[in-house]
């Protein structure tokens, strides 16, 4: 799911399921180009924080930065 990061009340931009990392990369790159990488919000769950491959995809595709836990 991709959400706007502009407002206090973010809205869902698009939701999609993927079977592979390559398709996810392409979609995220498209979302970043369409809505602006700085407007993409990541919901950092504990599971997501520990998935190194997915973290790299998010960094590369939308410039996501993992916040410190806390």
N, C-alpha and C positions, 0 to 999 in steps of 0.2 A: 504494500500500500504506500502511496506517496501522498503526503500532506503538504499544504502550504505552511510556511514558517513566518508569514507576514503578520498575522493577527493573533490576538490572545485566544481567539476561537478559530483554530485552523480548520480548513475544509479539505475533504478528501479530493484529490485530483484524479487519481486513477488507482484501481486495484487489479492485480493480475497474479496468477500462479505460474511458476516456472518449474520445469523438470531438469534444467541444466544451468550451469553458471554462465555459459556463453550467451544464452538468451536473456538472462537477467542483466548482464552487462550492457547489451544492446538497448534494452528497454530503459534502464536507468540513465544511460547516456542520452537517449532521446528525451526523457523527462527533464533532465538537466538542461538540455538545449531549448526545450519548449518553454519551460517555466523559470529557468534561471537556477543554476546550481545553488546559489545562496538562498533560494526560496524553498529548498527541499529540507524537510525536517525528518530526523531519524529518531525513532523510539528505541532508546538504548536499553534493552532488556539484559538481564544477567547472562542469558544464553547467547545473545548476540555479541556481547562483549568478549566472550570466550571463543568465538568462531573466527579464527585467524583468516581463513580464506574469504569469508563473507566480509570481514572488516576491510580487507584489501580491495574487494570489489566496490564497496561503498566509498572508500577513499579515492579510488581511481575514477569512479563514475560521477560522483556528486560532490567530491571534496569533503566528505564527512570527517569530522574530528571526534574521536572518542573522548567524552568528558570523563574526568576522574570519578570513580565510584564514591557514593556518599550521599 
